[in-house]
Amino acid sequence: MINQLILQIDRLSKAVGHAFAWSIIVLTFGTTYEVFVRYALRDPTSWAFDMSYIMYGGLFLMAGAYTLSRNGHVRGDVFYRLWPSRVQAVIELVLYVIFFFPGVLALMIAGWDYGVESMRIREVSVNSPVGVPIWQLKMLIPFAGFFLTLQGIAEVLRCIVCLQTGDWPPRLHDVEELEAALLKEHGTEGAAK
């Protein structure tokens, strides 16, 4: 039951992360177009900078839960990976309660006020004469916090399952770190965990 809930939250994080990954395509084509018209036609656009930070900002915000679901955030695991699974689970559980949830709650509360005010005044970018709307990006902040909270709940449940069973519950996999792939290739998978 708990494992199914964890996997459902992982699937939601995956869907949101993959949906916002399309921002990379828009960002790539927009930047390519800007470079072409700037250098080949000597007629730069007035919207390229705004488009790039809106696309990248949206991707960065909304991919956080996906990255967390894949255990992909940067951590100093020099010692962590050498500890037994239950010790890892205790450390993670404590850190989620003390740091993660208060930080994400603050992100949601402050982000909501920030986004709503931006939407209320229909805020536009001051970086270009075009006046590209940016309130949509600011409204993503509380939603990113919401998805991070959901994924944080899944991670806490993972810690609880690990404390009960001694093993980490499985994660969804759609990409693999190069280090893990190389370790598998050389038959040393256990060292990566």
HELIX and SHEET records of a PDB file:
HELIX    1   1 ILE A    2  ALA A   21  1                                  20    
HELIX    2   2 SER A   23  TYR A   39  1                                  17    
HELIX    3   3 ALA A   48  MET A   62  1                                  15    
HELIX    4   4 GLY A   64  SER A   69  1                                   6    
HELIX    5   5 TYR A   80  LEU A   82  5                                   3    
HELIX    6   6 SER A   85  LEU A   95  1                                  11    
HELIX    7   7 TYR A   96  PHE A  100  3                                   5    
HELIX    8   8 PHE A  101  ARG A  120  1                                  20    
HELIX    9   9 TRP A  135  THR A  165  1                                  31    
HELIX   10  10 LEU A  178  GLU A  185  1                                   8    
HELIX   11  11 GLU A  189  ALA A  192  1                                   4    
END                                                                             
